[in-house]
Amino acid sequence: MLTERTHAVAVYADRAGGQWVVRDGAGEFWLLPHTDNPWRDRRPFEPADDSDLEPVPGHYRGLLGLPY
């Protein structure tokens, strides 16, 4: 059985929405909810004109449970 894994490549803080946003290796954006396992519970995110995505350091990956 093959398993496809998409690794997170960039973490952002959406200042306008007060959420964590991740861009994966395929260039897709994901909204991380405030749950015990945010990466597992992620939802697709489409940045809007009023989105204020600010890059955050990579060490936040562990805090958010993101794959390396």
C-alpha positions in Angstrom: 0.0 0.0 0.0 1.4 3.4 -1.0 0.9 6.4 1.2 1.2 9.9 -0.1 2.6 12.4 2.3 2.6 16.1 1.7 5.1 17.9 3.9 4.5 21.4 5.1 7.1 23.8 3.7 6.0 27.1 5.2 4.1 28.3 8.3 2.2 31.6 8.4 0.2 33.5 11.0 -2.9 34.9 9.5 -3.1 38.2 11.5 -6.5 39.1 10.0 -8.1 35.8 10.9 -6.1 34.9 14.0 -5.2 31.4 12.6 -2.2 29.3 11.6 -1.9 28.7 7.9 0.5 26.2 6.2 1.6 25.9 2.6 2.5 22.4 1.6 4.9 21.0 -0.9 2.3 21.1 -3.6 1.7 24.9 -3.0 -1.7 24.3 -1.4 -2.7 26.4 1.7 -4.2 24.8 4.8 -5.9 26.4 7.8 -4.9 24.7 11.1 -7.8 24.7 13.6 -7.2 24.9 17.4 -7.4 21.2 18.1 -5.2 18.6 19.7 -3.9 17.5 16.2 -4.1 20.6 13.9 -2.4 19.0 10.9 -4.7 16.0 10.9 -7.7 18.3 11.2 -6.6 20.9 8.6 -9.0 22.5 6.2 -8.3 24.0 2.7 -7.6 27.7 2.8 -7.8 30.2 0.0 -6.0 33.4 0.8 -8.3 36.4 0.3 -7.3 40.0 -0.5 -7.7 40.9 3.2 -5.6 37.9 4.5 -2.5 39.1 6.3 -0.1 36.1 6.1 3.1 36.6 8.1 5.8 34.0 7.8 6.8 32.5 11.2 10.0 30.5 12.1 10.2 26.8 11.3 10.5 25.8 14.9 6.7 26.3 15.2 6.2 23.1 13.2 6.7 20.9 16.3 4.2 23.0 18.3 1.6 22.6 15.5 2.2 18.9 15.0 3.4 19.3 11.4 5.3 16.7 9.5 8.9 17.4 8.7 
